[in-house]
Amino acid sequence: MGLSAAWWWSRTEAAIPNPASEPSRATATLQSPLSQTEPESARASVDGKRAWVPGSEYRYSLDVTQQVAFKQTQPQGDAPPSMRFHLKGEWRVGIVSANDTRVDARVSLLPENVSVDVEGHDALSPDQRQLLMGSLSLPFFVTLERTGAARLVHMETGTDVLAQGLLRSVVAATQFVVQGAPGAGWQSEEHDATGQYNAAYRRAEAPLHFSKSKLAYTHVATAQGLQPLAKDKLRIEVRTDSQFQLGADLWTEALVASEQLEVDAGDGMPRASHELRLRLRLLGRSRDTSLPGALTALRDRLTTVPLASIQGQAQDPQAHHRQILGGRRFEDMLEDLRALPKDEQARDDARTLAMERLRALFVLEPAEALKVPGVLHEGLEPLAASPMLGALSAASTTESIQALSRILEDGDVSVPVRTDAVAALGMAEAPTPEGWRRSGRAPVTRRRS
């Protein structure tokens, strides 16, 4: 339904010339031949985990078709027209930066063929096709977890709404999510434009071949962010089959995906169905020297939205942080860190979750960061203190930098924790001059997110 709404919105807006719909010079240069070395072979990943190497770029051939149809449930009602969207071209994914919890990637589509059919008829005028091709060609950025789960999309402000929807759907459909090294089977929590769902993966007989299926949606995207699915009001049926072939670095080398989604909102609303068919094939790996720092260079011109959000809906920039925080307080997360699980994998997962929640808290309520020096002064195990320090660094508010500086000054804080604080301060996005003096390092121009 979001793609259909995006089409009608885009068709209305197309009558008005929109300079933002055309690639700006600074952005368009990214579509010219890139500064690359010779293609490199797949690197073996450390401990069987996926390799996230900044500067690495993966080029794919992409062919994706989506169809949206509606069935009116009221005798006198009119259903919206059926639509078909088709994209074919080269899909590029390049790693901009990577740390222990977050990966930023630059994505771009070089479209060869784009079509929009309404009730079986070509619906694009030459001008509309040119504008849509231009918007689809704009590079954009995706923020992922280390598992490969896509969470945020950063697109140039003014990008055509339909182009946004089509690009986001490809990002969602091509996710391969795994914690650590893949086993015989596992489940994951993932997002797409509809909402949040549970997915199941299973290893096939062929080496590095895996199947993926969506099990069920647990949350839906609304204007207020993700909300639990009310099954008595909204019924979502999903059938999917995605076949992945991976390389030694656990990056996708081939993907054949199919998905059927049916939504029944009741109350006389038309029933909606969405069908997706996607093929992805690796053309080559390469190195691109323009990737590190690319997100920082364009950040002021980008609009950030959660992957799980309503298409075309103006987004509250803090909605993602509130979603991650989930109403928890600083004291709640401190209690979690003081009671970390004994199992290594469960402990790592708990530390990662605590860091993400603390970062969200420090962004939403910067003064909360000033509680951390007192907690560490009283004493906290390094494994529990590390997520706090990482959250301060990732938030990079004035209060977060002040907190890191106070920790460095406190001789009662253990040496391992203060050492971590030095590293956290050095990796902060926007450290103050005072912070740099405390860390004993000179500022650098490239940020690590």
Phi and psi in degrees as a GROMACS rama.xvg file:
@    title "Ramachandran Plot"
@    xaxis  label "Phi"
@    yaxis  label "Psi"
@TYPE xy
-63.7223  -40.3557  GLY-2
-64.1319  -39.9099  LEU-3
-64.1413  -45.4407  SER-4
-61.9413  -39.1541  ALA-5
-63.3369  -38.723  ALA-6
-62.8501  -49.1926  TRP-7
-64.5711  -37.6116  TRP-8
-63.4349  -45.1118  TRP-9
-64.0433  -39.2419  SER-10
-64.585  -38.7717  ARG-11
-67.1181  -43.9484  THR-12
-70.9333  -24.7644  GLU-13
-64.161  -21.4574  ALA-14
-71.9228  -15.1446  ALA-15
-110.219  118.573  ILE-16
-55.0277  131.112  PRO-17
-127.443  104.441  ASN-18
-56.6304  -30.4553  PRO-19
-68.329  -16.9193  ALA-20
-76.3965  -14.4746  SER-21
-99.2492  139.605  GLU-22
-58.0498  128.921  PRO-23
-73.4681  162.772  SER-24
-59.487  -43.0856  ARG-25
-63.9195  -36.5248  ALA-26
-79.7465  -39.5649  THR-27
-62.4981  -27.768  ALA-28
-62.731  -22.9676  THR-29
-69.8945  -16.7734  LEU-30
-88.6849  -10.1108  GLN-31
-75.5001  168.781  SER-32
-52.743  130.951  PRO-33
-88.2206  157.828  LEU-34
-76.5663  104.544  SER-35
-132.671  152.921  GLN-36
-89.5274  -177.183  THR-37
-64.1619  146.701  GLU-38
-53.3701  137.993  PRO-39
-107.211  153.026  GLU-40
-76.232  163.171  SER-41
-64.69  130.201  ALA-42
-86.7107  141.251  ARG-43
-66.0424  133.378  ALA-44
-81.6884  156.076  SER-45
-72.7221  127.872  VAL-46
54.3128  30.563  ASP-47
74.9739  11.9861  GLY-48
-96.0385  162.628  LYS-49
-64.128  142.395  ARG-50
-90.3685  122.373  ALA-51
-113.001  97.1111  TRP-52
-114.111  107.835  VAL-53
-53.7907  136.588  PRO-54
95.2296  -12.0691  GLY-55
-81.9211  138.139  SER-56
-128.773  141.572  GLU-57
-120.347  127.032  TYR-58
-111.534  130.487  ARG-59
-128.153  152.454  TYR-60
-88.2847  137.193  SER-61
-126.928  135.66  LEU-62
-141.487  115.191  ASP-63
-138.014  135.906  VAL-64
-126.655  134.094  THR-65
-128.249  137.667  GLN-66
-126.645  135.199  GLN-67
-122.932  130.16  VAL-68
-137.596  156.258  ALA-69
-131.759  146.753  PHE-70
-128.158  119.141  LYS-71
-75.1785  133.022  GLN-72
-96.0398  -10.5273  THR-73
-100.011  137.816  GLN-74
-57.5473  -37.2756  PRO-75
-98.1646  1.94175  GLN-76
-85.838  157.466  GLY-77
-107.472  132.009  ASP-78
-89.9932  145.933  ALA-79
-60.0392  156.637  PRO-80
-70.5443  154.359  PRO-81
-76.1923  150.892  SER-82
-137.856  151.894  MET-83
-134.799  130.279  ARG-84
-120.845  133.553  PHE-85
-133.592  132.214  HIS-86
-127.276  139.111  LEU-87
-143.867  134.377  LYS-88
170.11  -161.166  GLY-89
-104.263  129.715  GLU-90
-110.393  119.666  TRP-91
-113.682  134.293  ARG-92
-128.971  119.131  VAL-93
-124.271  139.235  GLY-94
-84.5539  118.599  ILE-95
-86.1529  -47.5093  VAL-96
-156.661  158.728  SER-97
-153.491  134.166  ALA-98
-131.878  -162.377  ASN-99
-66.6554  -23.2333  ASP-100
-125.745  -15.5249  THR-101
-139.269  143.793  ARG-102
-129.486  133.675  VAL-103
-111.003  131.852  ASP-104
-128.055  145.194  ALA-105
-99.1051  131.738  ARG-106
-122.746  139.98  VAL-107
-146.91  147.139  SER-108
-114.812  128.842  LEU-109
-103.614  91.4641  LEU-110
-72.7992  135.947  PRO-111
-99.7909  -36.6021  GLU-112
-146.93  132.556  ASN-113
-135.243  132.198  VAL-114
-141.443  146.907  SER-115
-132.443  116.832  VAL-116
-112.851  135.744  ASP-117
-118.111  118.916  VAL-118
52.7802  38.9801  GLU-119
83.2129  3.72006  GLY-120
-117.665  141.742  HIS-121
-59.8547  123.677  ASP-122
-106.125  3.04557  ALA-123
-102.341  126.381  LEU-124
-77.3331  164.104  SER-125
-55.5523  -41.3199  PRO-126
-66.4611  -41.8232  ASP-127
-64.2635  -39.8416  GLN-128
-63.8155  -40.9694  ARG-129
-65.0884  -42.8647  GLN-130
-65.1054  -42.0635  LEU-131
-65.9639  -41.9536  LEU-132
-61.3195  -40.2822  MET-133
-63.1858  -43.6585  GLY-134
-68.3734  -38.2893  SER-135
-65.277  -25.104  LEU-136
-82.4017  -12.2083  SER-137
-69.2802  125.629  LEU-138
-62.7384  147.874  PRO-139
-140.813  177.484  PHE-140
-127.496  149.303  PHE-141
-128.726  134.1  VAL-142
-101.984  126.679  THR-143
-122.41  159.19  LEU-144
-79.5311  165.49  GLU-145
-61.8593  -19.1674  ARG-146
-72.8073  -16.5912  THR-147
100.995  -0.350592  GLY-148
-75.3889  120.872  ALA-149
-79.048  133.771  ALA-150
-122.638  -41.0772  ARG-151
-126.339  147.967  LEU-152
-123.807  132.293  VAL-153
-117.946  108.879  HIS-154
-119.919  152.99  MET-155
-62.6076  133.016  GLU-156
-56.6517  130.737  THR-157
96.1353  -0.603066  GLY-158
-60.1511  136.689  THR-159
-49.7375  135.152  ASP-160
-62.7077  -41.3374  VAL-161
-65.0992  -41.3996  LEU-162
-60.1029  -41.1817  ALA-163
-58.3167  -46.2272  GLN-164
-63.4603  -43.0153  GLY-165
-65.4774  -42.5305  LEU-166
-67.9157  -41.3594  LEU-167
-64.3304  -35.2275  ARG-168
-66.2186  -35.3735  SER-169
-68.8297  -42.6941  VAL-170
-56.3292  -46.832  VAL-171
-65.0804  -41.909  ALA-172
-73.0743  -19.872  ALA-173
-100.348  7.07614  THR-174
-67.1186  133.871  GLN-175
-123.238  111.525  PHE-176
-113.494  122.533  VAL-177
-149.91  137.84  VAL-178
-91.3452  110.902  GLN-179
74.6793  -143.342  GLY-180
-84.527  137.78  ALA-181
-68.818  139.218  PRO-182
-105.507  -151.437  GLY-183
-74.4791  -30.4682  ALA-184
-170.499  151.233  GLY-185
-163.589  168.079  TRP-186
-121.94  155.914  GLN-187
-144.286  163.053  SER-188
-108.8  120.375  GLU-189
-131.549  165.898  GLU-190
-122.714  152.338  HIS-191
-146.623  -171.074  ASP-192
-66.3082  -22.0938  ALA-193
-76.8073  -39.607  THR-194
162.437  -140.624  GLY-195
-115.193  137.569  GLN-196
-142.157  163.635  TYR-197
-99.1807  136.413  ASN-198
-122.099  150.469  ALA-199
-119.723  135.864  ALA-200
-117.678  147.557  TYR-201
-144.197  134.118  ARG-202
-73.5536  135.263  ARG-203
-90.4563  176.745  ALA-204
-69.1738  -37.3245  GLU-205
-69.4322  145.133  ALA-206
-60.3725  134.44  PRO-207
57.8561  30.2348  LEU-208
-109.351  133.847  HIS-209
-139.803  148.015  PHE-210
-109.543  149.998  SER-211
-135.152  140.508  LYS-212
-142.21  144.607  SER-213
-80.3652  131.947  LYS-214
-87.3891  -55.8475  LEU-215
-168.886  150.859  ALA-216
-82.3329  138.243  TYR-217
-109.837  -25.2194  THR-218
-138.686  155.264  HIS-219
-122.976  150.255  VAL-220
-77.8735  129.546  ALA-221
-133.055  174.391  THR-222
-62.3902  -21.1303  ALA-223
-97.7262  13.9661  GLN-224
97.1517  -167.386  GLY-225
-69.0422  132.735  LEU-226
-129.028  144.56  GLN-227
-54.7474  140.718  PRO-228
-69.692  119.452  LEU-229
-88.6322  97.384  ALA-230
-66.0912  -19.6876  LYS-231
-79.4499  -12.5093  ASP-232
-114.96  -25.206  LYS-233
-139.691  124.327  LEU-234
-112.742  125.005  ARG-235
-122.444  119.486  ILE-236
-110.183  131.967  GLU-237
-134.271  137.355  VAL-238
-132.957  120.667  ARG-239
-136.158  156.608  THR-240
-152.118  108.836  ASP-241
-119.948  125.111  SER-242
-111.329  113.471  GLN-243
-103.904  137.398  PHE-244
-116.934  121.772  GLN-245
-106.18  160.976  LEU-246
-94.8153  -177.692  GLY-247
-63.4964  -24.8339  ALA-248
-88.0715  7.1194  ASP-249
64.9249  22.6169  LEU-250
-93.1744  146.492  TRP-251
-63.3207  130.596  THR-252
-104.981  -27.7564  GLU-253
-153.8  144.572  ALA-254
-146.578  131.189  LEU-255
-123.66  116.904  VAL-256
-127.4  142.314  ALA-257
-137.607  145.004  SER-258
-149.248  138.757  GLU-259
-128.707  126.655  GLN-260
-127.71  130.047  LEU-261
-124.671  132.131  GLU-262
-124.58  126.154  VAL-263
-121.258  107.536  ASP-264
-92.3097  -1.34475  ALA-265
64.6775  -163.791  GLY-266
51.138  35.39  ASP-267
77.8768  3.68396  GLY-268
-74.081  145.682  MET-269
-62.1351  142.717  PRO-270
-78.7448  134.249  ARG-271
-111.186  142.395  ALA-272
-130.657  143.796  SER-273
-133.31  131.385  HIS-274
-125.464  134.054  GLU-275
-127.519  136.772  LEU-276
-129.994  124.756  ARG-277
-137.8  138.804  LEU-278
-129.311  132.409  ARG-279
-132.723  131.915  LEU-280
-138.664  130.439  ARG-281
-69.3069  128.191  LEU-282
-95.4022  -32.2468  LEU-283
172.967  159.696  GLY-284
-108.967  148.405  ARG-285
-156.523  175.151  SER-286
-111.103  136.918  ARG-287
-129.284  113.163  ASP-288
-72.3904  -11.3184  THR-289
-85.2171  -7.09816  SER-290
-71.2747  -52.8786  LEU-291
-58.714  126.703  PRO-292
87.4788  -2.3146  GLY-293
-65.8205  -39.8742  ALA-294
-67.3968  -40.5557  LEU-295
-61.4583  -41.2959  THR-296
-64.2352  -30.8511  ALA-297
-109.254  1.35069  LEU-298
-54.2773  -39.4349  ARG-299
-65.8111  -17.4032  ASP-300
-104.248  6.67093  ARG-301
-108.143  148.141  LEU-302
-110.394  129.226  THR-303
-103.731  131.22  THR-304
-136.263  150.022  VAL-305
-63.3619  147.666  PRO-306
-59.3204  -38.5184  LEU-307
-89.0147  85.541  ALA-308
-153.733  160.358  SER-309
-69.6505  130.418  ILE-310
-64.1791  126.362  GLN-311
83.1126  -6.16178  GLY-312
-78.6119  130.08  GLN-313
-62.5978  130.124  ALA-314
-104.737  139.407  GLN-315
-70.8018  121.311  ASP-316
-60.3172  -19.7584  PRO-317
-97.1267  -0.101698  GLN-318
-60.7442  -39.0407  ALA-319
-62.4519  -41.7031  HIS-320
-66.2528  -40.1046  HIS-321
-65.2917  -35.6947  ARG-322
-63.9169  -44.1761  GLN-323
-66.9963  -42.507  ILE-324
-64.5551  -40.4139  LEU-325
61.0127  29.6158  GLY-326
79.3519  5.27483  GLY-327
-78.5793  152.055  ARG-328
-101.694  167.638  ARG-329
-56.7424  -43.7981  PHE-330
-63.538  -34.0575  GLU-331
-63.4993  -44.7913  ASP-332
-72.7614  -31.7213  MET-333
-63.7422  -41.6963  LEU-334
-62.5218  -40.1104  GLU-335
-61.3079  -42.5595  ASP-336
-68.9938  -30.4619  LEU-337
-77.6524  -10.5603  ARG-338
-125.846  47.831  ALA-339
-64.3728  144.274  LEU-340
-62.7675  156.574  PRO-341
-77.9836  -35.4322  LYS-342
-62.702  131.978  ASP-343
-60.7276  -47.1121  GLU-344
-65.0234  -44.5747  GLN-345
-64.2914  -36.2437  ALA-346
-65.5186  -43.7087  ARG-347
-62.7245  -41.1415  ASP-348
-63.1348  -41.6054  ASP-349
-66.5261  -38.38  ALA-350
-66.865  -41.2711  ARG-351
-63.3456  -44.8862  THR-352
-63.575  -41.4947  LEU-353
-62.8763  -40.0924  ALA-354
-64.1022  -43.5176  MET-355
-64.001  -40.9502  GLU-356
-68.9524  -40.3547  ARG-357
-65.7791  -40.2728  LEU-358
-59.6316  -44.953  ARG-359
-60.09  -42.3494  ALA-360
-62.758  -44.2495  LEU-361
-68.9651  -26.35  PHE-362
-76.665  -43.4477  VAL-363
-73.9832  -39.0578  LEU-364
-130.4  81.5655  GLU-365
-54.8516  -33.8166  PRO-366
-63.7946  -23.4137  ALA-367
-62.2212  -25.5072  GLU-368
-62.4575  -28.1197  ALA-369
-72.3598  -6.00843  LEU-370
-79.1926  -21.0105  LYS-371
-64.9816  -45.7879  VAL-372
-54.9636  -40.3527  PRO-373
-64.6092  -40.7323  GLY-374
-62.8693  -44.362  VAL-375
-72.2802  -29.2655  LEU-376
-63.1274  -39.2557  HIS-377
-73.1817  -20.655  GLU-378
112.816  126.61  GLY-379
-152.929  137.061  LEU-380
-56.5036  141.427  GLU-381
-53.0678  -38.0539  PRO-382
-64.0796  -31.2544  LEU-383
-84.8189  -30.4549  ALA-384
-74.2039  -31.4964  ALA-385
-57.4972  -44.4363  SER-386
-61.7442  -33.7534  PRO-387
-64.1579  -44.6381  MET-388
-66.1324  -40.3804  LEU-389
-63.4748  -37.343  GLY-390
-67.1457  -40.0467  ALA-391
-61.0925  -43.6597  LEU-392
-64.2246  -44.1932  SER-393
-67.8567  -36.6347  ALA-394
-68.9201  -44.0335  ALA-395
53.8081  31.307  SER-396
-78.3434  167.926  THR-397
-57.6018  -42.7981  THR-398
-65.6376  -36.8251  GLU-399
-64.9728  -41.8953  SER-400
-65.9248  -40.562  ILE-401
-59.7466  -41.9183  GLN-402
-62.1532  -44.3265  ALA-403
-62.8355  -40.1033  LEU-404
-63.3274  -41.5671  SER-405
-65.6103  -36.24  ARG-406
-63.8186  -40.3509  ILE-407
-64.5487  -31.6348  LEU-408
-78.8345  -18.1392  GLU-409
-86.0282  106.711  ASP-410
-69.4723  -14.4738  GLY-411
-81.8856  -12.7432  ASP-412
-78.1052  137.33  VAL-413
-59.6311  152.993  SER-414
-60.7305  -44.3379  VAL-415
-59.0871  -38.411  PRO-416
-69.4113  -42.1464  VAL-417
-65.903  -34.2165  ARG-418
-63.1368  -43.1936  THR-419
-62.3498  -35.808  ASP-420
-64.832  -37.7279  ALA-421
-61.4903  -46.2675  VAL-422
-64.0815  -39.9748  ALA-423
-64.0628  -40.307  ALA-424
-66.9999  -37.6336  LEU-425
-67.3446  -25.3905  GLY-426
-98.2067  1.8693  MET-427
-61.7898  147.882  ALA-428
-71.5135  -39.0234  GLU-429
-138.043  60.4744  ALA-430
-66.4556  147.931  PRO-431
-79.2605  160.716  THR-432
-54.0913  -37.8498  PRO-433
-60.8709  -41.3533  GLU-434
-62.4453  -40.8255  GLY-435
-65.0021  -39.1452  TRP-436
-63.29  -39.4382  ARG-437
-66.0002  -38.0205  ARG-438
-80.0792  -15.64  SER-439
73.8169  19.6975  GLY-440
-121.5  155.959  ARG-441
-88.8491  145.476  ALA-442
-66.4331  150.519  PRO-443
-117.669  161.687  VAL-444
-87.7823  -21.2355  THR-445
-94.7965  131.718  ARG-446
-91.8642  152.127  ARG-447
-115.786  122.365  ARG-448
